[in-house]
Amino acid sequence: PVHILSPTAAQKAGVSIIYQEFNLIPDLTVRENIFLGREKTRMGLVRAAEEHQKTLQLFRKIGINIDADARCSELTVAQQQTVEIAKALSVNAKIIVMDEPTATLTTQEVEHLFAIVQDLKSHGLGIIYISHRLDEIFEVADRAMVLRDGEHVGTQDINDITREKLIEMMVGRPIESEFPKRTASPGSERLRVENLCRGKAVRNVSFSVWAGEVLGFAGLVGAGRTETMRLIFGADKPDGGHIFIEGRKTDIRSPGDAIRNRICLLTEDRKGQG
């Protein structure tokens, strides 16, 4: 057995991990991030040209085309993830752990990620794919291992297990309906938004939220969901529209105003926006 007592020891053993929150420095370039802490030098000077070529080789290996000299802050989430994969390969990883890798990806980006995973597998790499999205497990995994409360429940070939059985292993009891019908008894109106606008991102959005209910917002990437919530929270300034809290028209000019009115925002980019 191998005793791994630190991330450095894991890396030396050929194990790399891609965290759900990426471990990239936004103001460094793609190349600089990949070789951070392992810079190739000659007489104390970084051999940038050699690193550049090595970066392009890594990108060709996983079938992507990203400017090696672009700052990571300029990349999309999906591109940042592929940089993390390239960084893992740059240390000759034999096993790559992916922690919730599709949490912020679009459908097309997920498909591209799956193609990269299959390609890595075909080249002999072992992939530990952590996800709570069962469809992805059946799509990409060869075996499924279930943990519950820190204990190993079981491991089975993906072809020998059903979705229902996998859910039962996860929760510890049979589930009659994965999505049971729910009923709600809404109370008074808590929040009302009328004709909220900001440029082309948010145009005449109106809705109400009542006490005791959950209002879901759906839409594709770029539909304006996050932008709408940032306006309600005062993180951005609206061009027009009104916000009512418990029937009272409220002028929210900053996050401080929103918090004083008992509105909180859990951002999608927790590292960048808090």
N, C-alpha and C positions, 0 to 999 in steps of 0.2 A: 504493500500500500504506500501511497504518497501522502506525506503530511504537509498540507498547505496552510501556512500560518500568516500569509500576507498576500496582497494583490501582486506584489513583485514575484513572490514564489510561485503563484498561480501562473503568471505570465511565462516564467521560465519553464514551467511544466507543460506549456502549450495551451493554456486555458485563457481565453479572453472573454470579457463580458461587455455587452452593449446595454447600458442602463436605459430605463424609460426616460429619465432626464439626461439628455446627452451631456457628455463630458468634454465639450469643445470650448475653446476660448474664442469668443465672437470676433475680437479685433485682430486675431491672427489669421493668416491665410490657410487655405486647405492644406498645402504642403507643410506649413509650420506646425499645424495641429497634428498631422499624421506622425511627424518625427519629433514631437515635443518631448524633451528629456532624453532623446536618443539621436541627437543631431549628428549628422556625418560631418566631420571637420578635418581640416588639413592645416597644420601650423596655427591652430587656434581659430581659424576662419571656417564658417559653415560652407560646406560644398553644396550650395543651393542648386546648381545645375544638375548634379547627380541626384539630389533628392527629388527634383522636378521630374526627371526621367523615371525614377522609381515609382513616383506617384502615378504617372501616366500608365505605367505597366500594371499597377494594381487596379486602376480603373478599367483598363482593357480586360483584365482577368474577370471582373464582375459585370462587364458590359455596360458601363456608364460613360458619359462624356461631361466632365465638369472641369472648369478652369482651375488648374492647380494653384494659381496665384490669386484667386478670388478670396475675399474675406468671408469667413464662415457666417458672419452676420448678414451677408447678402444672399445666402442660400435658402431654399425652401426647407421645410422640415424633412421631406423625403430625401433631399440631397444631403442634408446633414447626417441623416441615418446611413446613407451609403458611404459617407466619409468615415463614419464610425466603423463600418464593416471593413473598409480599406485599411484603417488603422489597426484593426484586429489582425488582418492578414499580413500586415507589415512586420509583425513580430513572429511570423511563422506559426500562427495558432493552429492547433489540431482540433480544438473544441471551442466553439463559440456559443456563449449563452446570450440569448435575446430575451430581454425582459419587456413584455407588453410592446412589441415593436410596431404594432399597427394602431396604437392608441390615437394618433392624430393624423393618420394618413387617409387620403381619398381612396375610393374603390380602385381606380386605375393604379395608384401608387402601391396599394396592397398587392395587386396582381404582379407588379414589377418586382416587389420584394420577394414574393413567393418564387418567382422565376430565379432570382439570385440565390435563394435558399436551396432550391433544387440543383442549381449548378454547383454550389459549394459542396452539397452532398455527393454529387457525382464525381467530385475530385477527391473524395475520401475524408472530408471534414465531418466531424460530429457536431450536430446542432442540438442544443437544449432550448426549446422554444416555449417560453412561459406566456400563457394567455388564459383569460377567462372567457374568451369568445369561442364557443364550441365549434362553430362552423369552420373556423380557422384550424382548429386541432384536427378535424376530419379531413381538411383540405391538404395540410402540409405534413402531418406527423405519420410516422410508421408505427410508433407505440405511444400510448398515453399513460402517464403516471399521475395519480391523484394524491394530493396531500390534504389533510383536514386537521386543523388545530395543531399543526406542526408534526403530525405523524403520517407515516406512509400507509395509505389505505390499500393501494393495489396498483399493479401495472399490467396492461394487456395490449396485445396487438390491436391496432386500430380497426382491422378487418373483423375482429372477434367481439367487438363491443358496440352497443347501440347508443344513441344519444341519451335515451331514457336511463339506461344503466349507468352511463357516465355521470349524469346528474344525480342519480341515487347515491353513487359513491361519494360525490362531492358534499352533499347535504346530510347524508347519513340516514335517509329514510326514503321510501317510495314517494314519488311525486305524481299525483293524479293528473294535474294540468300544469304545464310549464308557464302558461300565461293565463291564470284564472281571471275571470271577469271581476271587476271591482266597481263598487258603488261609492259615491261620495255625497255628502250632505253639506254643500257649501253654505258658509255663513254670510257675513256682510262683505261688501266690496272693499278690498285692501288697497288695490292699486288700479288706476286707470290711466292709460296713455292715449292721447288723441293727436293724430296727424304729426307724429314725430318725424323730423327730417334732418338729414345731414348729407349734403352733396348728392352724389349718385348712389352712395352706399345704403342710405336709409331714406325711403320716400313714402311719406304719409302712412306711417305704421300706427295702427290703433288696436288696443286690446285691453282686457280687464282681467284681474286676478282676484279671486274671492278667497276668503278665509276657509281653510280646511280642504283646499284642492291643490293639485299639481297641474300646472299649465306647461305642456311640452312645446318647445320651439323646434321645428324641423326645417331642413333646407340643405342644399348643396354648399360646398365650400365657396365663399364669396357671396352668399345669398343675403348677408347683412345681419345675421343673428348676433354675432359678437358685437358688431358695431352698435346695434340697438341697445344691448345691455350696457355698453360703455356710456351711452348717452344717459340712460336712466340713472347710472351710478355717478354721473358727473365727471367721468374721466375724459370725456370729449364734450365740446360745446355744440349744441344743436343749432341748426339754421332756423328751425321753427317747430311748433307743436307745444303741447301742454302735458304736464304730469299731475295727477291728482292722487293724494294719499288719504284714504278713508274719507273721500269726498271733498277734501280740501285741496285747492290748487296750490302746488308747491313749486318753488323756484330752486332747482338743484343746480348749483354752479360748480360744485367741486365734490370729490369723494367725501370730504368732511361733512358737507351738507347732507349727502345721502346717508351717511352713518348716523348723523343726528336724527334723521327721520327713520332710523332702524331698517335701512336697506343695506345689504351686504352683497359683495360680488366675489365669487370664487372664479378666478380667471382660468382660461384654458392654457395659458403660458405662465405657469406658476413661477418659473425661474426668472423670466424676463419682466413680468408685470406684477409679481407678488401674489 
